[in-house]
Amino acid sequence: MKSSLSFIDSELEQLKKTHLLRQLRYGTIRGAKISIHGKNLLNLCSNDYLGIPTTKLKIHQMQSSSRLVSGNDEMYKKLEGKLAHHKSQESSLIYPTGYMANLGAISSIAKKGDLILSDELNHASIIESCRLSGATISIYKHNNMEDLKQKLKQKSKNKFVITEGIFSMDGDFSKLKEIAEITQKTDSILILDDAHGDFVVGNDGKGTGNYFGVSKKIDLYISSLSKGLGSFGGYIASYKNVVDLNINQSKSFIYTSALPSFLIEYSMKRFESNREHQRKKLQKNVKLFFERFTEIGYVINSQTHIIPIIIGKEKTAIEFGQYLFKNGVYAQPIRYPTVPKNQARLRISVTAWLSPKDMENALKVFEKAFQKFLK
Ligand SMILES: Cc1ncc(COP(=O)(O)O)c(C=O)c1O
């Protein structure tokens, strides 16, 4: 059919030709398993890292309006109090998603005339948020402290440094201790996106700041309730004045519906569950994956529950993913623009859902895949 939108067909065609076309797959998720088109697979790409068993809810409110109108259930106050304490901060504010928390918080506190230093591997939501703020953006080389120090010499009103705690597609830690020292010395403001470290690392799962002993040196935490906690939503934790400013100026907080309170209740139940038991299980599973992957011959540069298997070419990464799929393992190939071109990879996320038998089965498949694709 010819229409004025037919230029889109050639864009899609181009994506397909370069092995970058993305398509939705519908599945049914049950713990460690996912069923797609009737095929049962082991799910190795879930962000529900802790695998906290599902809790029953008394659903007493479905939806109302934005939080500044009538959507502000009492439960928010209780959970925000707990999240502020969890991050050793004065105050906290829940957003509908982590993506929206980044958009709202970064663009509320950084303005034209300010300078933002952002790690080159920071997540798309951070990149978009920095652009939205109108501040000057300077990208420093991944985890490169000399480059960061050099770039911080530029003159500007306020200076912000933004990094992820655990990088979402590489699974490595940021050099947070060094970054915190640098921001202190240069009077800069440190923002930490802890989406993948929160609830998983540090004492009691307090996250990457706690893991490196620098919790108090983080000026603004941005995180997700949809990953380690396995619920849904995003939040920030910071000084009270930062939270107050966000309530007043953060568009992705003000001009959108509040998360329904049953989701807040769900997060609260999971927050209060035996998270430590799940964390220990996760750590054991991660250790097993590292040991066995290394024995097989995979070169792993991550130190966490996110284990990337770098393949390189997009086409090969797709074929690798298809091979896993055929053999009962679900791990999606990650391609450009999520990662640079020719750095396509399988991103394995280890969860506490996995039983020893699940892992044994998966590792047999990975052993054969290594022989077929990487030998
Ligand atoms: C580093 C990072 N920040 C923020 C987000 C967004 O979080 P959410 O899924 O809650 O929107 C993600 C999601 O993958 C992420 O990886």
The ligand as an ORCA input file, in Angstrom:
! r2SCAN-3c Opt
* xyz 0 1
  C      21.045      2.010     33.934
  C      19.564      2.091     33.773
  N      18.915      3.160     34.228
  C      17.587      3.283     34.129
  C      16.823      2.303     33.542
  C      15.352      2.471     33.447
  O      14.713      1.785     34.487
  P      13.196      1.318     34.336
  O      13.232     -0.007     33.668
  O      12.672      1.277     35.733
  O      12.529      2.359     33.509
  C      17.449      1.147     33.039
  C      16.638      0.092     32.405
  O      17.073     -0.846     31.853
  C      18.851      1.039     33.153
  O      19.502     -0.027     32.681
*
